[in-house]
Amino acid sequence: MLSVGLTGGIGAGKSEVSRLLTSYGAVLIDADRIAREVVEPGTPGLAAIVETFGPGVLGADGALDRPKLGSIVFADAERLAALNAIVHPLVRARSHELEEAAAPDAVVVHDVPLLTENGLAPLYDLVIVVDATAETQLKRLVQGRGMTDSEARARMAAQATREERRAIADLVIDNDGPLSALEPQVRAVWDELEERAARR
């Protein structure tokens, strides 16, 4: 099994790279999806969040109000650290379970937005960084996700810098251009991953 960490700044296009790698045969473990699962109503994760942040972070349906929680933590580094201390161990445990269930010859891609920030690179056989300029990220967040300029900049500022991400990368995928330029790069990366997996 080859264990791969995949990361990139918000708006860099990591989700599209994940989608392409999955279409080629990768087993995808999506940290964001797991992070949502571990705080669903009735979970210990959600109970811990309510205990830490108060019942105001719940919606009328009893589920986590993500925008409300986001408005609290993305403006306050200490509050963000408190949230991460609850969620990250739960995500790691579930990710490990899923990896253990994969086939012995699988290429397992861990899609981890905060891989750089949390010093997780040593956990993987190699790390792929999806890279885009800050200008491109900002444009995608404002135009594609409907964020305000200030919201987008706050989200970007809460993450590692582009240089910090590139420093831990074994492979870099440049996603500053159109989608048509992305697929050939991802295909080449997939070929390399399959070769590395076969040599293990």
N, C-alpha and C positions, 0 to 999 in steps of 0.2 A: 504494500500500500504506500502511496505517495501522499503525504499530507501537505497541502498548500494553503498558505494564508493569502487572502486577496483583500486589498484595502485601497482606499482613495478618498480624497476629500469630498465633502458634500457637493453634489453637482458635477463631479468628475466623470460620471458615467459608469460607475462600478456595477450597477444593476444590469446594464446591458451586457457587460463583459460576463457577468455571472450567467445570464440567460444563454449567451452563445456557448460558453464552456459546458453548460448542462446539455445543450443540444448536441454537442460532440460526444457526450458520454460521461462527463464528470458527475460525481456524487456531490451535490451542493448541500452544505450546512450553513444556513443563513442566520447569523447572529441576531439580526434585527427581528426576524420572524420569531425566533426562540425567545427574545426579550419580551415580545408581546405575549407569547404563550405563558411565560412564567409569572405574569402579573394579571392574568385573567381573574374574573370574580371567583372567589372561593379558594384562591391559591395563597400559600404562605407569603409569597412575594408581594401580593397586593396588600395583605394585612400589614406587612412591615412598612410599606410605603405610607399607608394611612397613619400608622403609628408615628412615623417620622415627620410627615408633612401635613397631617391633619385631614379630616373628612372633606375639606373643601376641594381636594384634588379628584373627588369622585363625581361622576355625572349622575343625573337623576335615575339612571338604570343600574347604578351601583358599580359600573365599570370605570376604569381609570379615564379621567379627562386629560388626554395627552397634551392638547394645547395649553391647558391651565398649568399642568406640571411643567411643561416646557418653558412657559413664561417665568416660572419661579427659578428653575435650575440654570437656564442658559444665561441668566444675568448675574449669577452668583456662584463663584467657583467652589465655595464650601458646600453649598446645597447640592451642586452637581456631584461632588465627591461623595456626599452622603447617599445620593441615589445610586451611584455606581457601586458603592459598597454593598448595597442590597441586591442589585440586579446581576452584576457581573459573575459572582460565584455560582448563581443559579444557571446562568447561560453556559458557563464553562462545564458544569456538571452534565447538563443536557447534551451539549455538543460532543462531549466525550462518549456518552451513551450511543449517540448516532454514529460516530466514527467507528466504534467497536462493532457496530452492526453491518458495516460496509464489507464488501467482498475483499479478499486478501490482495487482489491485483488492482483494486480501484484507485483512481485518482480522486482524492477527496479534497474539495475546495471549500475552505472556510471563509465565507464572506463576512469580514469583521471590520466595520467602519472605524472603530477606535483601536485597531491593532497597534499602531505606532504609539498613541498616547498611553496605552497601558503596558507597553514594553513586552508585547506578546510574540515578537518575531522568533525568539528561540524555541517556541513550541512547535514550529513547522519546519518541514524539510527545506522549503524555500518560500519566499514571499514575492508576490506580484503586486505592484503598485500601478493603479490606473491614474494617470497624470493629466492635469489640465491647468492652464493658467488661472489665476484668480479672476481675471476679467471674464474668462469663459464660464467659470463656476457661477459668478455673480449673475451673468446674463441668463444662464439656464434656470437659476433659482427664482429670479424675478419673472422671467417670461414663461418658464415651464411649470413652476410650482406655485406661482401667484404670491410669492413672498414680497414684502416691501424691501426696499434697498437696505434699510437698517436691520430688519430681521435677518436677511441673508448674510449681511456682514457680521452680525453677532454669532450666527451659527458657524460661520467660517472661522471666526476668531477663537471660538471655543475648541477648535480642533488643532492638530499638529500643523506646522507649516509645511509647505510643499517640499522644502529642502530636507526637513526632518523625515518625511515619508520616503523621499528618494534615497536617503542615506541607509535605510534598512532594506531596500529593494534588491532582490536577486534578478528580477526581470521588471522592466518598466513598459507599460503600454501607453502610448501617447494618444489621448483622446481629446485633442484640442480642435480637431477638424470634424468633417461630416461623418455620418454613420458609415458611409461607403468606404472610408479609409480605416475604419476600426476593424471590420471583420477579417481582412487578410492578416492583420497583426495578431488577432486572437487565435486564428487558425494556426499560425506559425508557433505561437506559444503552446497551444494544445499539442501539436506534434512533438515539441520538446518535452512536455510533461509526460506524454506516453512513452517516449524514449527513456526518460529517467525512471519511470515506474517499472519498465521492463528490465532495467539493469539492477533493480533492488533485490 
